[in-house]
Amino acid sequence: MVSKVAVVEFNGDAQESFRRALDLIGSINDLNTMERPVVIKVGVFDHKAKTHSTVSVVNAIINSFNRAPQIFLAESDNYRGTGSERLQIWKKLFTKRVVPFNLSDDTNTRTVKIADEEIGFSHILFKPNVFVSTHVLRGYEKGSILKNLLGLVPDAKKARFHKKLETALLDAYEAIERIDLAVLDGTYTFHGAEAVASAQRTRTNTLLVGRDAVAVEAVGAAIVGLKPEKMPLIQKAIKRGLGEGDIKNIEVLGTPFENLKEKFAFVAKTQEEFRTRQRGPQTWGGLAYHAFESLIQEGFFKLPNKRKREDVAKALESRAISTKGKEGRIAKSLSRRVKEGVLKAAKGPDGWVYWTE
């Protein structure tokens, strides 16, 4: 079966555009039934940032499942806060039928194997429940729709999976027996990842919708100037037989792909400039500088967290920056930011700790 991805532009009415997208990819009658609850996994790293699906797009998804007996808006805890806190973004959509659900609070779990770890996944994630993944359109090589699955891990210490990210994400995909509907919200296109990208965005008013999550991920990546054939997550998903990641084999419906190239030419150019700035000089110091800046902006040091030097080293390692023999340079980098007033520090019984208010 040919994978179909609908790409629909809109001027303000996300509901009508989403309905059109569903018409293009075919019926979702098998998903929209009175017997099957729906789980909408929203991707939200930080409730204070803007890198998440808009209220109007999530509302359009909810309205498309008008027969579902229950709809859960799902998220889990992370080091920025609880899933419940971040779900308040969509508070105006909550009803008796549409409820927030913190995956980290569920005690009714099923044990699954994720990157060689046994983890208890919430009971709502499994079939026959319908699983919808929605996230923003962004130029991030590690993905968006599929990257959203890291939020299925209930504990807040998800950074441990960054070194084996593709394996963890695809194991999660297989554990829940697929994403039933993937929705990339391109109200804005973000140039980068997570909270760092909140100020780096372009309004593009475009929705991407499909039943094959890998295909949606691939088309979204291609639109913003990435190369799906060079993205490990997509290529490993193809090898596992989880979806179609070759643009030539995907039927893109709605706005012609060639027309999108012109619209997103500026976005792609801006994305490349952003990546160049983020890479900086390819020295350890240059890479570490940008990593420190990202950690600070993402709230890694924000209270109640107080980070030891070894915690910082682990965070750098999770970003593929070697710390072997760099203990002194890490200490100097932290001390410099303390002198600049960016970080606060104190020496305790176990050594120095660093934080921000």
C-alpha positions as CSV (number, residue, x, y, z in Angstrom):
1,M,0.0,0.0,0.0
2,V,1.3,3.5,-1.0
3,S,1.9,5.7,2.0
4,K,-0.1,9.0,1.7
5,V,0.7,12.3,3.4
6,A,-1.7,15.2,3.1
7,V,-0.1,18.7,3.0
8,V,-2.7,21.4,3.5
9,E,-2.2,25.2,3.8
10,F,-4.5,27.3,5.8
11,N,-5.2,31.0,6.6
12,G,-6.7,30.6,10.0
13,D,-9.3,27.8,10.0
14,A,-7.3,24.8,11.3
15,Q,-10.5,22.8,11.7
16,E,-11.5,22.9,8.0
17,S,-7.9,22.4,6.8
18,F,-7.6,19.3,9.1
19,R,-10.9,17.9,7.8
20,R,-9.6,18.4,4.2
21,A,-6.3,16.6,5.1
22,L,-8.2,13.6,6.4
23,D,-10.3,13.5,3.3
24,L,-7.2,13.4,1.2
25,I,-5.6,10.4,3.0
26,G,-8.9,8.5,3.2
27,S,-11.3,7.5,5.9
28,I,-10.4,7.2,9.6
29,N,-13.7,5.4,10.4
30,D,-11.7,2.5,11.8
31,L,-10.1,4.9,14.3
32,N,-13.2,7.1,15.1
33,T,-15.5,4.6,16.8
34,M,-17.6,4.4,19.9
35,E,-15.5,1.5,21.2
36,R,-12.0,3.0,20.9
37,P,-10.7,5.7,23.3
38,V,-8.1,8.0,21.7
39,V,-4.7,9.0,23.1
40,I,-3.3,12.3,21.7
41,K,0.4,12.5,22.7
42,V,1.2,16.1,22.5
43,G,4.9,17.0,22.3
44,V,5.7,19.8,24.8
45,F,9.1,20.1,26.3
46,D,8.5,23.3,28.3
47,H,5.1,24.8,28.9
48,K,6.7,28.3,28.9
49,A,8.1,27.8,25.4
50,K,6.1,27.7,22.2
51,T,7.5,24.6,20.6
52,H,4.2,22.6,20.7
53,S,1.1,22.1,18.7
54,T,-1.3,25.0,18.9
55,V,-4.6,24.8,20.7
56,S,-6.5,25.2,17.5
57,V,-4.8,22.2,15.8
58,V,-5.2,20.0,18.8
59,N,-8.8,21.0,19.0
60,A,-9.2,20.1,15.3
61,I,-7.8,16.6,16.1
62,I,-10.2,16.2,19.0
63,N,-13.2,17.2,16.8
64,S,-12.2,14.6,14.2
65,F,-12.8,11.9,16.8
66,N,-16.4,12.9,17.5
67,R,-17.4,9.3,18.2
68,A,-14.6,8.3,20.6
69,P,-15.9,7.6,24.2
70,Q,-12.9,9.2,25.8
71,I,-9.9,11.3,24.6
72,F,-6.8,11.6,26.6
73,L,-4.3,14.4,26.1
74,A,-1.1,12.7,27.3
75,E,2.3,13.9,28.5
76,S,4.8,12.8,31.1
77,D,7.1,14.4,33.6
78,N,10.5,15.8,32.6
79,Y,13.2,17.9,34.4
80,R,11.3,21.1,33.4
81,G,8.2,20.0,35.4
82,T,5.3,17.6,35.5
83,G,3.3,16.4,32.6
84,S,0.2,17.8,34.3
85,E,1.7,21.3,34.4
86,R,2.6,21.3,30.7
87,L,-0.8,20.0,29.7
88,Q,-2.4,23.1,31.0
89,I,-1.5,24.7,27.6
90,W,-4.7,23.0,26.3
91,K,-6.8,23.6,29.4
92,K,-9.6,25.3,27.5
93,L,-10.2,22.0,25.6
94,F,-10.8,19.9,28.7
95,T,-14.2,18.4,29.2
96,K,-15.7,15.3,30.7
97,R,-14.7,13.5,27.5
98,V,-11.4,15.2,26.8
99,V,-9.1,14.9,29.8
100,P,-5.5,15.5,30.6
101,F,-3.5,12.4,31.5
102,N,0.0,12.4,33.1
103,L,1.6,9.2,32.0
104,S,4.0,9.5,34.9
105,D,1.2,9.2,37.5
106,D,-0.3,6.0,36.1
107,T,0.2,2.9,38.3
108,N,-1.6,0.6,35.9
109,T,1.3,-0.2,33.6
110,R,2.6,-2.8,31.2
111,T,6.3,-3.7,31.2
112,V,8.0,-3.1,27.8
113,K,11.6,-3.3,26.8
114,I,13.1,0.0,25.6
115,A,16.8,0.2,24.6
116,D,17.5,-2.8,26.9
117,E,15.6,-1.4,29.8
118,E,12.4,-2.7,31.2
119,I,10.0,0.2,31.7
120,G,6.4,0.4,32.8
121,F,4.3,2.1,30.1
122,S,0.9,3.5,31.0
123,H,-2.0,1.2,30.2
124,I,-3.7,3.8,27.9
125,L,-0.9,3.6,25.3
126,F,-1.9,0.1,24.1
127,K,-4.4,-1.2,21.6
128,P,-7.3,-1.1,21.1
129,N,-6.8,2.6,22.1
130,V,-6.1,4.8,19.1
131,F,-2.7,6.6,19.4
132,V,-2.2,10.0,17.8
133,S,1.2,11.8,17.8
134,T,1.3,15.5,17.1
135,H,4.2,17.9,17.2
136,V,5.6,20.9,15.4
137,L,7.2,21.2,12.0
138,R,10.9,21.8,12.7
139,G,14.3,21.5,11.2
140,Y,15.6,19.0,13.7
141,E,17.6,16.0,12.5
142,K,16.5,13.8,15.4
143,G,12.8,14.1,14.3
144,S,9.5,15.4,15.6
145,I,6.6,13.0,15.3
146,L,8.8,10.0,16.2
147,K,10.9,11.9,18.7
148,N,7.7,12.7,20.5
149,L,7.7,9.0,21.6
150,L,10.5,9.7,24.2
151,G,7.7,11.2,26.2
152,L,6.1,7.8,26.7
153,V,8.9,7.0,29.2
154,P,7.3,7.9,32.5
155,D,10.3,9.1,34.6
156,A,11.8,12.5,34.2
157,K,15.4,11.3,33.6
158,K,15.0,10.7,29.9
159,A,18.4,12.1,28.9
160,R,19.9,8.7,29.5
161,F,18.4,7.5,26.2
162,H,20.1,10.2,24.1
163,K,23.1,8.0,23.2
164,K,20.7,5.3,21.9
165,L,17.9,7.6,20.9
166,E,16.8,5.9,17.6
167,T,16.7,2.5,19.3
168,A,14.6,3.9,22.2
169,L,12.2,5.7,20.0
170,L,11.6,2.8,17.6
171,D,11.3,0.3,20.5
172,A,8.6,2.5,21.9
173,Y,6.9,2.6,18.5
174,E,6.8,-1.2,18.3
175,A,5.8,-1.5,22.0
176,I,2.6,0.5,21.4
177,E,2.0,-1.3,18.0
178,R,2.3,1.9,15.9
179,I,1.2,5.5,15.7
180,D,-2.3,5.4,14.2
181,L,-2.3,9.1,13.1
182,A,0.5,11.5,12.7
183,V,0.0,15.3,12.7
184,L,2.7,17.8,12.1
185,D,1.5,21.3,13.1
186,G,3.2,23.7,10.7
187,T,1.4,26.8,12.0
188,Y,5.0,27.8,12.6
189,T,8.1,26.1,11.4
190,F,10.9,26.0,14.0
191,H,14.6,26.2,13.3
192,G,16.1,23.8,15.7
193,A,14.9,21.8,18.7
194,E,13.1,22.2,21.9
195,A,13.0,25.5,23.9
196,V,16.0,26.9,22.2
197,A,14.0,27.2,19.0
198,S,11.1,29.1,20.5
199,A,12.4,32.4,19.3
200,Q,13.6,30.9,15.9
201,R,10.4,30.3,14.0
202,T,8.6,31.3,10.8
203,R,4.8,31.4,10.4
204,T,4.0,28.8,7.6
205,N,0.4,27.8,8.2
206,T,0.8,24.2,6.9
207,L,-0.5,20.9,8.2
208,L,0.9,17.5,7.4
209,V,-1.3,14.5,8.2
210,G,-0.9,10.8,7.5
211,R,-1.4,7.3,8.8
212,D,2.2,6.3,8.2
213,A,4.2,8.3,10.9
214,V,7.5,7.5,9.2
215,A,6.3,9.0,5.9
216,V,4.9,12.1,7.7
217,E,8.3,12.5,9.4
218,A,10.1,12.2,6.1
219,V,8.0,14.6,4.2
220,G,8.2,17.2,7.0
221,A,11.9,16.9,7.1
222,A,12.2,17.3,3.3
223,I,10.0,20.4,3.3
224,V,12.2,22.2,5.8
225,G,15.4,21.4,3.9
226,L,16.6,18.3,5.7
227,K,17.5,15.1,3.9
228,P,15.5,12.1,5.2
229,E,18.0,9.7,3.5
230,K,20.6,11.0,5.9
231,M,18.5,11.0,9.1
232,P,19.4,7.9,11.2
233,L,15.9,7.7,12.8
234,I,14.1,7.5,9.5
235,Q,16.6,5.1,8.0
236,K,16.5,2.8,11.0
237,A,12.6,2.9,11.0
238,I,12.7,1.8,7.3
239,K,15.0,-1.1,8.1
240,R,12.6,-2.3,10.9
241,G,9.7,-2.1,8.4
242,L,7.9,0.5,10.4
243,G,7.0,2.8,7.5
244,E,8.0,4.5,4.3
245,G,10.8,7.0,4.4
246,D,11.7,7.4,0.8
247,I,10.1,10.5,-0.6
248,K,9.9,9.0,-4.1
249,N,7.6,6.3,-2.7
250,I,5.3,8.6,-0.8
251,E,2.2,10.1,-2.3
252,V,2.1,13.7,-1.2
253,L,-1.5,15.0,-1.6
254,G,-2.9,18.5,-1.4
255,T,-0.4,21.3,-2.0
256,P,2.0,20.2,-4.8
257,F,5.4,19.4,-3.4
258,E,7.1,21.7,-6.0
259,N,5.0,24.6,-4.7
260,L,6.1,23.9,-1.2
261,K,9.7,24.1,-2.2
262,E,9.3,27.8,-3.1
263,K,7.3,28.6,0.0
264,F,9.8,26.9,2.3
265,A,12.9,28.1,0.5
266,F,13.3,30.9,3.0
267,V,12.7,28.5,5.9
268,A,15.3,26.1,4.6
269,K,17.8,28.9,4.2
270,T,17.1,30.2,7.7
271,Q,17.4,26.6,9.0
272,E,20.8,26.2,7.5
273,E,22.0,29.5,8.9
274,F,20.7,28.4,12.3
275,R,22.5,25.1,12.1
276,T,25.7,26.8,11.1
277,R,25.5,29.1,14.1
278,Q,24.7,26.2,16.4
279,R,27.6,24.2,15.2
280,G,30.1,27.0,15.7
281,P,33.8,26.2,15.5
282,Q,34.3,22.4,15.5
283,T,36.6,22.4,18.5
284,W,35.8,20.9,21.9
285,G,35.5,24.4,23.3
286,G,33.2,25.6,20.5
287,L,30.9,22.5,20.9
288,A,30.9,22.7,24.7
289,Y,30.1,26.5,24.6
290,H,26.9,25.9,22.6
291,A,26.0,22.9,24.7
292,F,26.4,24.9,27.9
293,E,24.2,27.7,26.4
294,S,21.6,25.2,25.4
295,L,21.5,23.5,28.9
296,I,21.1,26.9,30.6
297,Q,18.3,27.9,28.2
298,E,16.5,24.6,28.5
299,G,16.4,24.8,32.3
300,F,18.9,22.1,33.1
301,F,20.2,24.1,36.0
302,K,16.9,25.5,37.1
303,L,15.8,25.0,40.7
304,P,15.0,22.7,42.3
305,N,17.8,21.1,40.3
306,K,21.3,21.6,41.7
307,R,23.8,20.1,39.3
308,K,27.1,18.6,40.2
309,R,30.1,18.6,37.8
310,E,29.5,15.0,37.0
311,D,25.9,15.7,36.1
312,V,27.1,18.4,33.7
313,A,29.6,15.9,32.2
314,K,26.9,13.4,31.7
315,A,24.7,16.0,30.0
316,L,27.6,16.9,27.6
317,E,28.2,13.2,26.9
318,S,24.5,12.8,26.0
319,R,25.1,15.4,23.3
320,A,28.0,13.4,21.9
321,I,30.7,15.7,23.4
322,S,33.5,13.7,25.0
323,T,34.4,14.7,28.5
324,K,37.4,12.4,29.0
325,G,40.2,14.4,30.5
326,K,38.1,17.6,30.3
327,E,37.2,17.8,34.0
328,G,39.3,21.0,34.4
329,R,37.8,22.7,31.4
330,I,34.3,21.9,32.6
331,A,35.0,23.3,36.0
332,K,36.4,26.5,34.4
333,S,33.4,26.8,32.1
334,L,31.1,26.6,35.1
335,S,33.2,29.0,37.2
336,R,33.2,31.6,34.4
337,R,29.4,31.5,34.2
338,V,29.2,31.9,38.0
339,K,31.4,35.0,37.8
340,E,29.2,36.3,35.0
341,G,26.1,35.9,37.2
342,V,24.6,33.3,34.9
343,L,24.9,30.5,37.4
344,K,24.9,30.3,41.1
345,A,27.2,27.9,43.0
346,A,27.9,26.5,46.4
347,K,30.3,23.9,47.8
348,G,28.6,21.1,49.7
349,P,29.8,17.9,51.3
350,D,29.8,16.1,47.9
351,G,31.5,19.0,46.0
352,W,30.4,22.0,44.1
353,V,26.8,22.3,42.8
354,Y,25.4,24.8,40.3
355,W,21.9,26.2,39.7
356,T,19.8,29.1,38.3
357,E,16.8,30.7,40.1
